[in-house]
């Protein structure tokens, strides 16, 4: 069935994943005459509840710190019986005093869901935890609280990469986390396609993820492992910014070398179109934008069929990783009202790059023409593109591979015809031209009552939006690596500086082939 198991590491990833799971839940159909376009077995597992009834819960493992789960309970309504809890007996026969940690109460939205009423609207003030807008039941094995650190602690903040690395090593030594947490989900899959890991990478979760993926590679060999690497904003004191940057540099060096694909995602896109109404202080808002892109670009991996095509992580990697060393990719998207596409017609379509290639004088001209004709999307989620989002950089960038998903009636794109032919893609790659793969579907992105109103794309209220999402490997990535090389050179108190610099340099080289006119690495980055 090509199942995918998800690992969610930390508060930010759990915000994003909650939007993802809410969206998957919305695709379920309950009529015998209606079949969902989504193959739910990819991400959901069948099981039995405490009363023997059938259940269907996400194939996911949710890690968070103490206090990070909000009102979510490990044992939910699917797995508990209405019996009073019994205090376990031990060698002590005297009175027992139980001191329980104060629980976090449910908000009105969650209480309404529990009793089957229409929930009231949510706001940034109401959403304090990711569980506040969760609509899905999880298996008890999915909930893993790490009690060694507490969320938002000022005494022991979970900020340093080494702290996350040390935490994983110690826990794994004591309990074997793969055996305890992951193996039950992996072994019940008929044909495990791979794993997707959503994690912060500019804090301690980067170190935790790095050592986790080491174990995954030892255990699961060549299985596809996709990492969605979340980076926070560059705000705060100089010392805090420096720590985040060195953490992100270590993550991109360590994790990307082990992952099949590593997709960094910023919390603050450089280019914000007028229709994007996002509150930068709200993780509920930020994760909603990120989830729109992630859920859309991976849609092909769980659709039953798309014009006879079935997407997988491996097929996406074949398009993106042109030279075998290009595992880092950038994520972009555009959003619009579905009805607006009927009026845009062919005016939005990029010029067909094949026409320009026929008249190109040189190979460099052909490469330039092919890159220019790829559609530039509205929102770039690649971190650091505050420096790169300018006309000169966009004109000189080279795209090596690009996968797109178009949800809705988007007009034809450049290279639309014949691009799915395997031999044609090979010829383009040998000629140094970008390989492009597209999936089209009429399935729109749903705007649920758990989703904030961040897209002002229509005068009226919408239940769904059209999304054009892309993930690509481009020469822009080399600029981000250069930035990290500068960070490492100037960061004091890091013992393995030379090793990290050499590794980053090797990664950068994979994205510089055939590019010219890039900024030198000694330019100032703020």
matplotlib code that plots the C-alpha trace (Angstrom):
import matplotlib.pyplot as plt

x = [0.0, 3.1, 2.5, 4.2, 5.0, 5.4, 7.6, 6.7, 9.5, 8.6, 6.1, 6.5, 6.3, 3.2, 1.4, 2.1, 1.3, -2.0, -3.1, -1.9, -3.9, -7.0, -6.9, -6.5, -9.5, -11.6, -11.1, -12.9, -16.2, -19.0, -21.3, -21.1, -21.6, -18.8, -15.1, -12.5, -9.8, -7.3, -6.0, -6.2, -4.2, -1.1, -1.2, -3.8, -3.9, -6.8, -7.2, -9.6, -10.8, -11.3, -14.9, -13.9, -15.1, -13.0, -10.7, -8.6, -5.8, -2.8, 0.5, 2.4, 4.6, 4.3, 7.2, 6.9, 8.3, 6.6, 3.6, 3.6, 0.5, -1.9, -5.3, -4.6, -4.8, -2.7, -5.8, -8.7, -12.4, -11.5, -9.3, -10.8, -13.6, -15.8, -14.2, -12.6, -8.9, -7.3, -4.3, -1.6, -0.6, 3.1, 5.0, 3.6, 0.3, -0.4, -2.3, -1.3, -1.4, -1.5, -0.1, -1.1, 0.2, -2.4, -4.1, -4.7, -8.4, -10.1, -11.2, -14.7, -13.8, -12.6, -15.5, -17.9, -16.2, -16.4, -20.2, -20.9, -21.8, -20.7, -17.5, -17.2, -14.6, -11.0, -8.6, -4.9, -5.8, -7.7, -5.1, -2.4, -1.3, -1.5, -4.0, -6.4, -7.4, -6.8, -9.7, -8.2, -8.0, -4.5, -3.5, -2.0, 1.3, 1.5, 1.8, 5.4, 6.1, 9.8, 9.8, 13.5, 12.7, 9.7, 8.2, 9.2, 11.5, 13.8, 15.9, 16.6, 15.6, 15.7, 17.7, 21.2, 21.8, 24.0, 21.2, 18.9, 21.6, 22.4, 18.7, 18.2, 21.4, 20.5, 16.8, 17.8, 20.4, 17.9, 14.8, 15.7, 13.4, 13.0, 11.8, 9.5, 8.0, 8.6, 8.7, 5.1, 4.0, 6.5, 5.9, 2.1, 2.7, 2.3, 4.8, 6.4, 7.3, 9.2, 9.1, 8.4, 10.0, 8.7, 11.2, 12.7, 16.3, 17.5, 17.0, 17.7, 15.3, 17.9, 20.3, 17.6, 16.5, 20.1, 20.7, 17.2, 17.9, 21.2, 19.3, 16.7, 19.4, 21.0, 17.6, 15.8, 18.7, 17.5, 13.9, 12.8, 13.2, 11.9, 12.7, 10.7, 13.1, 11.4, 13.4, 12.2, 12.4, 15.7, 14.4, 15.7, 19.0, 22.3, 23.3, 20.0, 20.2, 23.7, 22.7, 19.8, 22.1, 24.8, 22.1, 20.6, 24.0, 24.7, 21.3, 21.7, 25.1, 24.3, 20.6, 20.6, 23.5, 21.3, 17.9, 16.5, 15.2, 15.7, 13.3, 13.9, 10.8, 10.9, 8.5, 8.7, 8.6, 10.4, 7.7, 4.2, 1.5, -1.3, -3.8, -1.7, -3.0, -0.7, 0.0, 3.7, 3.5, 1.0, 2.3, -1.2, -1.1, 2.5, 2.0, -1.2, 0.7, 3.5, 0.9, -0.8, 2.4, 3.5, 0.1, -0.2, 3.2, 2.9, -0.6, 0.4, 1.9, -1.6, -4.0, -5.5, -4.7, -3.9, -4.5, -3.1, -0.1, 0.6, 3.1, 5.6, 8.4, 10.9, 9.4, 9.7, 13.3, 14.1, 13.0, 14.6, 18.0, 19.6, 23.2, 22.7, 23.9, 21.1, 19.0, 18.1, 15.1, 13.0, 9.3, 7.0, 3.3, 0.6, -3.0, -6.1, -9.9, -11.0, -13.5, -10.8, -9.0, -11.8, -11.2, -7.4, -7.3, -4.1, -2.7, -1.1, 0.7, 4.4, 5.9, 6.8, 10.5, 10.8, 10.1, 12.9, 15.3, 14.8, 16.3, 18.9, 22.4, 24.2, 23.6, 23.8, 21.0, 18.9, 19.4, 18.6, 15.4, 14.2, 14.6, 13.0, 9.9, 9.3, 6.5, 7.6, 5.2, 3.9, 5.3, 8.8, 9.2, 13.0, 14.8, 17.2, 15.6, 15.3, 18.8, 18.1, 14.7, 15.8, 15.6, 19.3, 19.5, 16.2, 17.5, 20.8, 19.5, 19.5, 16.8, 18.0, 14.7, 11.2, 8.0, 4.7, 1.2, -1.7, -4.9, -7.7, -8.1, -4.7, -3.8, -1.2, 2.4, 5.7, 6.9, 3.4, 3.3, 5.5, 7.2, 6.1, 8.0, 10.9, 13.2, 12.4, 13.4, 16.7, 17.5, 16.8, 19.0, 21.9, 21.5, 21.8, 18.1, 15.7, 13.6, 10.0, 7.2, 3.6, 0.5, -2.9, -6.0, -9.4, -9.1, -8.9, -7.2, -10.0, -10.4, -11.6, -13.0, -9.7, -7.8, -7.1, -8.4, -5.0, -6.0, -8.0, -8.5, -12.2, -14.8, -17.0, -16.2, -14.6, -14.6, -11.5, -8.8, -6.7, -3.1, 0.0, 2.8, 6.4, 9.5, 12.7, 16.5, 18.1, 21.4, 19.8, 20.5, 24.3, 23.7, 22.1, 25.1, 27.5, 25.7, 26.1, 29.8, 30.1, 28.2, 30.5, 33.7, 32.6, 31.0, 33.1, 33.0, 32.4, 35.1, 34.3, 34.4, 36.8, 34.9, 31.6, 33.0, 34.4, 31.1, 29.2, 31.5, 31.0, 27.2, 27.4, 29.3, 26.4, 24.3, 26.8, 27.3, 26.7, 26.0, 27.7, 27.5, 26.7, 27.5, 30.8, 30.6, 32.2, 29.2, 27.4, 24.3, 22.1]
y = [0.0, 2.3, 3.4, 6.5, 6.8, 10.4, 11.6, 14.9, 16.4, 19.4, 22.1, 23.8, 20.6, 19.6, 22.8, 22.1, 18.4, 19.1, 21.1, 18.2, 15.6, 17.8, 18.1, 14.3, 13.7, 16.1, 13.8, 10.9, 9.9, 8.1, 7.2, 3.8, 5.5, 8.0, 7.1, 9.5, 10.4, 9.9, 6.4, 6.8, 3.6, 5.5, 7.7, 6.0, 2.6, 0.4, -0.8, -1.7, 0.6, -0.4, -1.5, -3.6, -1.0, -0.4, 2.7, 4.5, 6.6, 8.4, 6.5, 9.1, 9.5, 12.8, 13.9, 17.0, 18.4, 18.3, 20.7, 20.7, 18.7, 21.2, 19.5, 16.4, 13.2, 10.1, 7.9, 9.4, 8.4, 5.6, 3.7, 4.3, 2.4, 4.1, 2.6, 4.4, 4.3, 2.0, 3.0, 0.3, -1.5, -1.9, -2.9, 0.1, -0.7, 2.7, 5.6, 6.9, 10.5, 11.2, 14.5, 15.1, 17.8, 20.4, 19.6, 22.1, 22.5, 22.3, 25.4, 25.7, 24.5, 21.2, 20.8, 21.3, 18.7, 16.2, 16.5, 16.7, 20.4, 22.9, 24.5, 28.3, 30.2, 30.1, 33.0, 33.4, 34.4, 31.1, 28.8, 28.4, 24.9, 22.8, 20.5, 23.4, 23.1, 19.4, 17.4, 13.9, 11.0, 9.5, 6.0, 6.1, 4.9, 8.0, 10.3, 10.5, 13.1, 13.8, 14.8, 15.7, 19.2, 21.5, 23.7, 27.4, 26.7, 29.6, 27.4, 24.6, 25.8, 23.3, 25.5, 24.0, 21.4, 19.4, 19.2, 17.5, 15.2, 14.2, 13.7, 11.3, 9.3, 8.9, 7.9, 5.5, 3.9, 3.4, 2.3, 1.8, 4.4, 2.7, -0.5, 1.3, 4.0, 3.4, -0.4, -1.1, 1.3, 0.2, -3.5, -3.3, -1.7, -4.0, -2.1, 0.8, 3.5, 5.6, 8.1, 11.9, 13.8, 17.2, 18.9, 22.2, 22.4, 25.7, 24.6, 21.4, 19.4, 19.5, 17.5, 15.1, 14.6, 14.1, 11.1, 9.7, 9.6, 7.9, 5.1, 5.1, 4.7, 1.8, 0.1, 0.8, 1.2, 2.8, 3.7, 7.1, 9.6, 13.1, 15.8, 19.0, 21.3, 24.2, 27.4, 30.2, 33.9, 35.8, 38.0, 38.4, 39.3, 38.8, 35.9, 34.1, 34.7, 33.4, 30.2, 29.6, 30.0, 27.6, 25.1, 25.3, 25.0, 21.8, 20.4, 21.1, 19.5, 16.5, 15.7, 16.5, 14.0, 11.2, 12.2, 11.4, 14.9, 17.9, 20.8, 23.9, 25.9, 29.4, 30.9, 34.3, 34.3, 37.2, 37.8, 38.2, 38.8, 41.2, 38.3, 36.7, 37.9, 36.2, 37.1, 36.6, 36.1, 33.2, 29.7, 28.7, 31.1, 30.4, 26.6, 27.0, 28.5, 25.9, 23.1, 24.4, 23.9, 20.6, 19.0, 20.1, 19.1, 15.6, 15.1, 12.9, 10.3, 9.5, 10.1, 7.0, 8.0, 11.1, 10.7, 7.2, 8.4, 7.3, 9.5, 8.3, 9.9, 8.0, 9.4, 12.9, 12.3, 11.1, 14.4, 16.6, 14.9, 15.5, 14.6, 12.3, 14.9, 17.4, 16.4, 20.0, 21.6, 24.7, 24.9, 27.5, 28.1, 30.4, 30.4, 31.8, 31.4, 28.5, 30.7, 33.2, 30.6, 30.6, 34.2, 34.2, 31.8, 31.4, 34.8, 33.3, 30.6, 30.9, 30.9, 27.4, 26.9, 24.4, 27.2, 29.3, 26.3, 25.9, 29.3, 29.3, 30.1, 28.3, 25.7, 28.5, 30.4, 27.2, 26.8, 30.4, 30.2, 27.1, 28.6, 31.9, 30.0, 28.2, 29.9, 32.1, 31.4, 34.0, 32.7, 31.4, 29.4, 28.9, 30.4, 33.2, 34.4, 37.9, 38.2, 36.3, 37.6, 40.2, 40.3, 39.7, 36.5, 35.2, 35.7, 33.9, 31.0, 27.6, 25.0, 21.4, 19.6, 20.8, 18.9, 20.7, 20.0, 22.1, 21.9, 23.5, 24.6, 26.3, 27.3, 25.3, 25.7, 25.7, 22.2, 20.9, 18.5, 15.5, 16.3, 13.0, 10.9, 9.3, 9.4, 13.1, 13.9, 12.0, 13.9, 17.2, 16.3, 15.3, 18.6, 20.5, 21.6, 21.3, 18.2, 19.0, 16.8, 18.0, 16.5, 18.0, 17.4, 18.9, 18.3, 21.7, 22.6, 22.7, 25.6, 24.0, 25.7, 24.7, 26.7, 30.5, 33.0, 33.8, 33.9, 36.9, 35.7, 36.3, 38.8, 36.0, 33.2, 30.2, 26.5, 25.7, 27.3, 26.5, 25.9, 25.7, 24.3, 23.4, 21.9, 22.4, 22.0, 25.2, 27.1, 29.4, 26.7, 27.4, 30.9, 29.6, 27.3, 30.1, 32.1, 29.2, 29.0, 32.6, 32.0, 29.1, 31.1, 33.9, 31.8, 31.4, 28.5, 25.8, 23.1, 21.3, 24.4, 23.1, 19.8, 21.6, 24.1, 21.4, 19.5, 22.6, 23.4, 19.9, 20.3, 23.8, 22.4, 20.2, 23.3, 25.5, 23.5, 25.8, 29.0, 32.3, 35.7, 34.7, 36.9, 36.3, 34.6, 37.5, 39.8, 41.0, 39.0, 40.6]
z = [0.0, 0.0, 3.6, 5.0, 8.8, 10.1, 12.9, 14.6, 16.6, 18.8, 19.2, 15.8, 13.9, 15.8, 14.9, 11.2, 11.5, 13.2, 10.1, 8.0, 9.9, 10.1, 6.3, 5.8, 8.1, 5.9, 2.9, 4.5, 2.9, 4.7, 1.8, 0.1, -3.2, -2.7, -2.9, -1.6, -4.1, -1.3, -0.4, 3.4, 4.0, 3.1, 6.3, 8.5, 10.2, 11.1, 14.7, 17.5, 20.3, 23.9, 23.2, 20.2, 17.6, 14.5, 14.6, 12.0, 13.3, 11.8, 11.3, 13.3, 16.4, 18.2, 20.3, 22.5, 25.7, 29.1, 28.9, 25.1, 24.6, 26.0, 26.7, 24.6, 26.6, 25.8, 26.3, 24.3, 23.9, 21.4, 23.8, 27.3, 29.1, 31.6, 34.7, 37.6, 37.7, 40.2, 42.3, 41.9, 45.0, 46.0, 49.1, 51.0, 52.7, 54.2, 52.9, 49.4, 48.6, 44.8, 43.7, 40.1, 37.8, 37.1, 33.8, 31.0, 30.3, 26.9, 25.1, 23.8, 20.4, 21.7, 24.1, 21.2, 19.1, 22.0, 22.4, 18.7, 18.4, 15.8, 17.3, 17.7, 15.6, 16.6, 17.0, 17.7, 21.3, 21.8, 20.2, 22.9, 21.9, 18.8, 20.5, 20.7, 17.0, 16.6, 15.1, 15.0, 17.4, 17.8, 19.0, 22.5, 21.1, 19.0, 22.1, 23.4, 26.1, 26.8, 30.5, 30.7, 29.4, 29.9, 27.2, 27.4, 30.4, 31.2, 33.6, 31.1, 27.6, 24.8, 22.5, 21.9, 19.2, 21.5, 24.1, 21.6, 20.4, 24.0, 24.9, 22.0, 22.8, 26.5, 25.8, 23.1, 25.3, 28.1, 26.0, 22.3, 20.8, 17.5, 19.2, 21.6, 19.4, 15.6, 15.1, 16.0, 13.2, 10.7, 11.1, 10.6, 7.2, 4.2, 2.0, 3.8, 1.3, 3.7, 6.5, 6.7, 9.5, 10.5, 12.9, 14.0, 12.9, 14.4, 18.0, 20.0, 17.9, 15.1, 17.2, 18.3, 14.6, 13.4, 15.8, 15.2, 11.4, 12.1, 13.7, 10.9, 8.3, 10.2, 10.6, 7.3, 4.8, 1.6, 2.6, 1.6, 4.4, 3.8, 6.3, 6.5, 8.3, 10.1, 10.8, 13.0, 12.3, 12.5, 15.3, 18.8, 20.5, 18.6, 20.7, 20.1, 16.3, 16.3, 18.2, 15.8, 12.8, 14.0, 14.9, 11.4, 9.8, 11.8, 10.9, 7.2, 7.2, 9.4, 8.6, 4.8, 4.3, 5.7, 4.4, 1.0, 0.7, 3.1, 2.6, 4.8, 5.5, 6.9, 9.4, 7.6, 3.8, 2.1, -0.4, 1.0, -1.7, -0.8, -0.3, 2.5, 5.8, 8.3, 12.0, 12.3, 16.1, 15.8, 15.3, 14.3, 11.4, 10.4, 10.4, 8.4, 5.5, 5.8, 5.9, 2.7, 0.8, 2.4, 2.1, -1.5, -2.8, -1.2, -2.4, -5.4, -2.9, -1.5, -4.4, -5.8, -9.4, -11.3, -15.0, -14.7, -12.6, -9.1, -7.2, -4.6, -2.7, -5.0, -8.2, -6.8, -5.8, -9.3, -10.7, -8.0, -7.4, -10.8, -9.9, -7.0, -4.4, -4.6, -1.6, -0.4, -2.1, -1.8, -1.4, -3.0, -3.6, -5.0, -3.8, -5.5, -5.5, -7.7, -9.6, -10.5, -12.7, -15.1, -15.9, -16.2, -19.2, -21.0, -19.9, -16.8, -18.7, -19.0, -22.5, -23.6, -23.0, -25.9, -28.4, -27.1, -27.0, -30.8, -31.4, -28.6, -29.9, -27.1, -24.4, -21.9, -23.7, -23.7, -19.9, -19.3, -21.4, -19.7, -16.3, -17.1, -18.5, -15.2, -13.4, -10.4, -7.6, -5.1, -1.8, -1.4, 1.8, 1.5, 4.5, 3.9, 0.6, 2.1, 0.7, -2.6, -3.5, -6.1, -9.9, -10.6, -8.5, -10.0, -13.5, -12.8, -10.8, -12.4, -11.8, -11.8, -11.0, -10.2, -9.1, -9.1, -8.0, -9.4, -7.5, -9.5, -13.1, -13.4, -17.0, -19.0, -17.8, -19.7, -20.7, -20.0, -23.0, -23.1, -19.8, -18.2, -20.8, -19.0, -22.0, -22.6, -19.0, -19.4, -22.6, -20.9, -18.0, -20.3, -22.0, -18.7, -18.8, -15.8, -15.4, -14.6, -13.3, -12.8, -11.2, -11.8, -9.7, -9.2, -5.5, -3.9, -0.5, 2.1, 4.4, 7.6, 10.8, 12.4, 9.8, 10.2, 7.7, 6.1, 2.4, 1.2, -2.3, -2.6, -1.6, -0.3, 2.2, 0.6, 1.7, -0.4, -2.4, -5.6, -4.9, -7.2, -5.2, -6.2, -4.7, -6.6, -6.5, -7.7, -7.6, -5.0, -2.4, -2.8, -1.6, 1.6, 2.2, 1.6, 4.2, 6.7, 5.9, 6.8, 10.1, 11.0, 10.3, 12.6, 15.4, 18.5, 20.8, 18.3, 18.3, 15.0, 12.9, 10.2, 9.8, 9.5, 7.0, 4.8, 4.8, 3.9, 1.1, -0.4, -0.2, -1.9, -4.8, -5.8, -6.5, -8.4, -11.6, -14.6, -12.7, -13.1, -11.6, -8.0, -5.1, -3.4, 0.0, 1.8, 1.3, 4.4, 5.6, 8.2]

ax = plt.figure().add_subplot(projection="3d")
ax.plot(x, y, z, "-o")
ax.set_aspect("equal")
plt.show()
